[in-house]
Amino acid sequence: MIPKDQIFRFGPFTFSRARGLWRGTQPIPVRHLERQLLKCLLDRPGELVRKEELMAALWPDSHVAPNTLNVLVRRLRVTLGDRTRPHRLLTSYARIGYLLIASPAPRRVAPVSSRIARGDKSRFVRDVTIPDGSILAPGEPFEKIWEIQNAGSVAWRGRNLRRVGTSSGPGRLVSEPLTAIPPTQPGRLCLIRLALKAPQQPGTYYAAWKMVDEHGREVFPRQQPLFVNIDVVLERE
Protein backbone atom coordinates (compact mmCIF):
# COMPACT_ATOMS: atom_id res chain seq x y z
CA MET A 1 0.00 0.00 0.00
CA ILE A 2 1.25 3.49 -0.82
CA PRO A 3 2.22 5.63 2.22
CA LYS A 4 -0.57 7.94 3.39
CA ASP A 5 1.48 11.10 2.83
CA GLN A 6 3.05 10.08 -0.52
CA ILE A 7 2.10 12.54 -3.27
CA PHE A 8 1.84 11.47 -6.91
CA ARG A 9 1.78 13.70 -9.97
CA PHE A 10 0.13 12.84 -13.28
CA GLY A 11 -0.73 15.49 -15.87
CA PRO A 12 -2.24 18.49 -14.05
CA PHE A 13 -3.28 16.33 -11.07
CA THR A 14 -1.82 15.37 -7.69
CA PHE A 15 -3.06 12.60 -5.42
CA SER A 16 -2.33 11.34 -1.93
CA ARG A 17 -4.28 9.06 0.39
CA ALA A 18 -4.34 11.87 2.94
CA ARG A 19 -5.65 14.70 0.71
CA GLY A 20 -7.30 12.89 -2.20
CA LEU A 21 -7.29 14.11 -5.81
CA TRP A 22 -6.47 17.72 -6.68
CA ARG A 23 -6.11 19.69 -9.90
CA GLY A 24 -3.85 22.59 -9.00
CA THR A 25 -5.54 24.23 -6.00
CA GLN A 26 -8.94 22.67 -6.74
CA PRO A 27 -10.03 19.44 -4.97
CA ILE A 28 -11.68 16.92 -7.31
CA PRO A 29 -14.51 14.74 -5.95
CA VAL A 30 -13.94 11.03 -6.63
CA ARG A 31 -16.35 8.14 -6.01
CA HIS A 32 -15.18 5.43 -3.61
CA LEU A 33 -14.45 2.73 -6.20
CA GLU A 34 -12.73 5.19 -8.55
CA ARG A 35 -10.52 6.25 -5.64
CA GLN A 36 -9.72 2.60 -4.86
CA LEU A 37 -8.84 1.98 -8.52
CA LEU A 38 -6.60 5.05 -8.52
CA LYS A 39 -4.82 3.79 -5.38
CA CYS A 40 -4.29 0.34 -6.94
CA LEU A 41 -2.73 1.89 -10.06
CA LEU A 42 -0.59 4.29 -8.03
CA ASP A 43 0.72 1.40 -5.95
CA ARG A 44 2.68 0.58 -9.12
CA PRO A 45 3.02 3.91 -10.95
CA GLY A 46 4.18 3.70 -14.54
CA GLU A 47 3.73 -0.08 -14.61
CA LEU A 48 1.16 -2.31 -16.25
CA VAL A 49 -1.30 -3.71 -13.70
CA ARG A 50 -3.14 -6.77 -14.91
CA LYS A 51 -6.95 -6.89 -14.94
CA GLU A 52 -7.05 -9.94 -12.70
CA GLU A 53 -5.04 -8.12 -10.02
CA LEU A 54 -7.35 -5.10 -10.13
CA MET A 55 -10.48 -7.25 -9.97
CA ALA A 56 -9.11 -9.15 -6.95
CA ALA A 57 -8.18 -5.92 -5.15
CA LEU A 58 -11.41 -4.04 -5.87
CA TRP A 59 -13.89 -6.88 -5.37
CA PRO A 60 -12.10 -9.40 -3.11
CA ASP A 61 -15.28 -11.10 -1.87
CA SER A 62 -17.54 -10.71 -4.88
CA HIS A 63 -17.87 -12.09 -8.37
CA VAL A 64 -18.46 -9.31 -10.89
CA ALA A 65 -18.60 -9.27 -14.67
CA PRO A 66 -15.31 -8.35 -16.39
CA ASN A 67 -17.04 -5.37 -18.02
CA THR A 68 -17.53 -3.86 -14.54
CA LEU A 69 -13.85 -2.94 -14.45
CA ASN A 70 -14.06 -1.39 -17.93
CA VAL A 71 -16.97 0.81 -16.78
CA LEU A 72 -15.02 1.90 -13.70
CA VAL A 73 -11.98 2.77 -15.83
CA ARG A 74 -14.18 4.88 -18.14
CA ARG A 75 -15.58 6.76 -15.15
CA LEU A 76 -12.08 7.47 -13.82
CA ARG A 77 -11.03 8.71 -17.26
CA VAL A 78 -13.98 11.11 -17.27
CA THR A 79 -12.87 12.42 -13.87
CA LEU A 80 -9.32 12.89 -15.18
CA GLY A 81 -10.47 14.47 -18.47
CA ASP A 82 -8.76 11.64 -20.35
CA ARG A 83 -11.66 10.41 -22.50
CA THR A 84 -10.25 10.75 -26.02
CA ARG A 85 -7.78 8.41 -27.69
CA PRO A 86 -4.85 8.17 -27.45
CA HIS A 87 -5.21 8.35 -23.68
CA ARG A 88 -2.56 10.55 -22.06
CA LEU A 89 -2.80 9.41 -18.44
CA LEU A 90 -4.60 6.09 -18.09
CA THR A 91 -3.60 3.77 -20.91
CA SER A 92 -5.02 0.31 -21.58
CA TYR A 93 -3.61 -2.85 -23.11
CA ALA A 94 -6.29 -5.05 -24.69
CA ARG A 95 -7.17 -8.09 -22.57
CA ILE A 96 -4.17 -7.45 -20.30
CA GLY A 97 -4.54 -4.44 -18.00
CA TYR A 98 -4.03 -0.74 -17.36
CA LEU A 99 -1.15 1.64 -16.74
CA LEU A 100 -1.28 5.07 -15.06
CA ILE A 101 1.50 7.39 -16.19
CA ALA A 102 2.46 8.94 -12.85
CA SER A 103 5.53 9.77 -10.79
CA PRO A 104 5.88 9.92 -7.00
CA ALA A 105 6.82 13.41 -5.83
CA PRO A 106 9.91 13.76 -3.62
CA ARG A 107 9.07 13.74 0.09
CA ARG A 108 10.93 14.32 3.35
CA VAL A 109 13.96 15.71 1.52
CA ALA A 110 15.46 19.16 1.25
CA PRO A 111 14.55 21.00 -1.95
CA VAL A 112 17.12 21.42 -4.69
CA SER A 113 18.66 24.89 -4.57
CA SER A 114 17.56 27.41 -7.19
CA ARG A 115 21.17 27.74 -8.37
CA ILE A 116 21.39 24.04 -9.23
CA ALA A 117 17.87 24.01 -10.69
CA ARG A 118 18.80 26.83 -13.08
CA GLY A 119 22.15 25.41 -14.18
CA ASP A 120 21.37 21.70 -14.26
CA LYS A 121 19.95 20.25 -17.48
CA SER A 122 19.68 16.84 -19.10
CA ARG A 123 18.91 15.94 -22.72
CA PHE A 124 17.83 12.54 -23.98
CA VAL A 125 19.87 11.51 -27.04
CA ARG A 126 18.83 7.98 -28.03
CA ASP A 127 18.01 4.41 -27.10
CA VAL A 128 21.22 2.48 -27.75
CA THR A 129 19.59 -0.91 -27.14
CA ILE A 130 16.03 -2.27 -26.75
CA PRO A 131 13.97 0.36 -28.60
CA ASP A 132 10.33 0.83 -27.60
CA GLY A 133 8.19 -2.14 -28.60
CA SER A 134 11.05 -4.65 -28.60
CA ILE A 135 9.89 -8.27 -28.37
CA LEU A 136 11.41 -10.52 -25.69
CA ALA A 137 10.78 -14.03 -24.45
CA PRO A 138 9.26 -14.65 -20.98
CA GLY A 139 11.91 -14.29 -18.27
CA GLU A 140 14.57 -13.15 -20.75
CA PRO A 141 17.39 -11.06 -19.24
CA PHE A 142 18.44 -8.01 -21.24
CA GLU A 143 20.47 -4.82 -21.01
CA LYS A 144 18.93 -1.43 -21.70
CA ILE A 145 21.35 1.37 -22.63
CA TRP A 146 20.38 5.03 -22.94
CA GLU A 147 22.59 7.84 -24.18
CA ILE A 148 21.96 11.21 -22.54
CA GLN A 149 23.77 14.53 -22.47
CA ASN A 150 24.67 16.81 -19.59
CA ALA A 151 23.21 19.88 -21.28
CA GLY A 152 23.70 22.23 -18.33
CA SER A 153 26.56 23.88 -16.47
CA VAL A 154 26.72 21.56 -13.44
CA ALA A 155 28.98 18.49 -13.37
CA TRP A 156 27.18 15.26 -12.53
CA ARG A 157 28.78 13.33 -9.66
CA GLY A 158 27.22 10.69 -7.46
CA ARG A 159 24.04 10.55 -9.52
CA ASN A 160 21.70 7.60 -10.03
CA LEU A 161 18.59 6.61 -11.91
CA ARG A 162 15.89 5.61 -9.42
CA ARG A 163 13.13 3.23 -10.46
CA VAL A 164 9.64 4.70 -10.27
CA GLY A 165 7.59 2.23 -8.24
CA THR A 166 8.51 -1.32 -7.25
CA SER A 167 11.49 -2.89 -8.99
CA SER A 168 10.56 -6.57 -8.66
CA GLY A 169 7.63 -8.91 -8.18
CA PRO A 170 4.98 -10.66 -10.28
CA GLY A 171 4.02 -8.83 -13.45
CA ARG A 172 6.91 -6.39 -13.23
CA LEU A 173 10.08 -5.76 -15.18
CA VAL A 174 12.82 -6.76 -12.71
CA SER A 175 15.73 -4.36 -12.09
CA GLU A 176 17.82 -2.87 -9.30
CA PRO A 177 16.09 0.09 -7.60
CA LEU A 178 19.13 2.33 -8.27
CA THR A 179 21.45 2.45 -11.28
CA ALA A 180 24.62 4.54 -11.24
CA ILE A 181 25.11 7.34 -13.77
CA PRO A 182 28.74 7.83 -14.81
CA PRO A 183 30.36 11.13 -13.72
CA THR A 184 29.67 13.52 -16.59
CA GLN A 185 30.99 17.00 -17.25
CA PRO A 186 28.80 19.75 -18.79
CA GLY A 187 28.31 19.26 -22.52
CA ARG A 188 29.45 15.63 -22.49
CA LEU A 189 27.50 12.51 -23.39
CA CYS A 190 27.18 9.44 -21.17
CA LEU A 191 25.82 5.92 -21.47
CA ILE A 192 23.58 4.52 -18.73
CA ARG A 193 23.47 0.71 -18.58
CA LEU A 194 20.61 -1.06 -16.88
CA ALA A 195 20.27 -4.83 -16.34
CA LEU A 196 16.66 -6.07 -16.49
CA LYS A 197 14.65 -9.26 -16.70
CA ALA A 198 11.39 -9.61 -18.60
CA PRO A 199 8.28 -10.84 -16.74
CA GLN A 200 7.18 -14.44 -17.15
CA GLN A 201 3.69 -13.64 -18.44
CA PRO A 202 3.09 -12.50 -22.05
CA GLY A 203 1.98 -8.89 -22.38
CA THR A 204 3.14 -5.30 -22.78
CA TYR A 205 5.26 -3.87 -19.97
CA TYR A 206 6.45 -0.37 -19.05
CA ALA A 207 8.79 0.88 -16.35
CA ALA A 208 10.29 4.32 -15.71
CA TRP A 209 13.32 5.89 -14.01
CA LYS A 210 14.13 9.41 -12.74
CA MET A 211 17.52 10.96 -12.01
CA VAL A 212 18.41 11.63 -8.37
CA ASP A 213 21.46 13.29 -6.80
CA GLU A 214 23.84 11.91 -4.17
CA HIS A 215 21.29 12.73 -1.44
CA GLY A 216 18.43 10.90 -3.18
CA ARG A 217 16.72 14.12 -4.30
CA GLU A 218 14.96 14.07 -7.65
CA VAL A 219 16.87 16.44 -9.92
CA PHE A 220 14.41 17.05 -12.76
CA PRO A 221 10.91 16.59 -11.27
CA ARG A 222 9.13 18.14 -14.28
CA GLN A 223 11.08 16.23 -16.92
CA GLN A 224 9.74 13.07 -18.52
CA PRO A 225 11.35 9.90 -17.12
CA LEU A 226 13.56 7.51 -19.01
CA PHE A 227 11.54 4.38 -19.65
CA VAL A 228 11.50 0.85 -21.02
CA ASN A 229 8.52 -0.40 -23.04
CA ILE A 230 8.63 -4.03 -24.22
CA ASP A 231 6.36 -6.82 -25.42
CA VAL A 232 6.77 -10.29 -23.92
CA VAL A 233 5.71 -12.96 -26.41
CA LEU A 234 5.70 -16.75 -26.23
CA GLU A 235 7.86 -18.38 -28.87
CA ARG A 236 5.91 -20.26 -31.50
CA GLU A 237 6.99 -23.77 -32.31
KALINBEL-V925957 format. One line per field, one symbol per residue. ss: DSSP state (~ for helix, > for strand, _ for the rest). phi: phi as a letter, one per 40 degrees, with the letter a starting at -180 (. if undefined). A space follows every 10 residues. Layout:
ss->???
phi->???
//
This chain:
ss->_______>>> __>>>>___> >>>__>>>__ _~~~~~~~~~ ~~______>> ~~~~~~~~__ _____~~~~~ ~~~~~~~~~~ _________> >>>___>>>> __>>______ ___~~~~~~_ _>>>>>>___ ___>>>____ >>>>>>>>>> _____>___> >>>_______ ___>___>>> ___>____>> >>>>>>>___ __>>>>>>>> >>_____>__ _____>>>>> >>_____
phi->.cdcccbbba fcbbaaccbg cbbgcbcbcb cdcccccccc cccbcgbcbc dcccccccbc bbbbcdcdcc cccccccccc gbccccccbb cbbdgbibbb cabccdafbc ccccccdccb abbcbaccbf cdgcbbcdgc cabcbbbbbc cbbbccbgcb cbccgcbahd gbccaccbbc bddbcdgcca bbbbcbbccc ccibbbabbb cbcccgcccb ccccccabbb bbbcccc
//
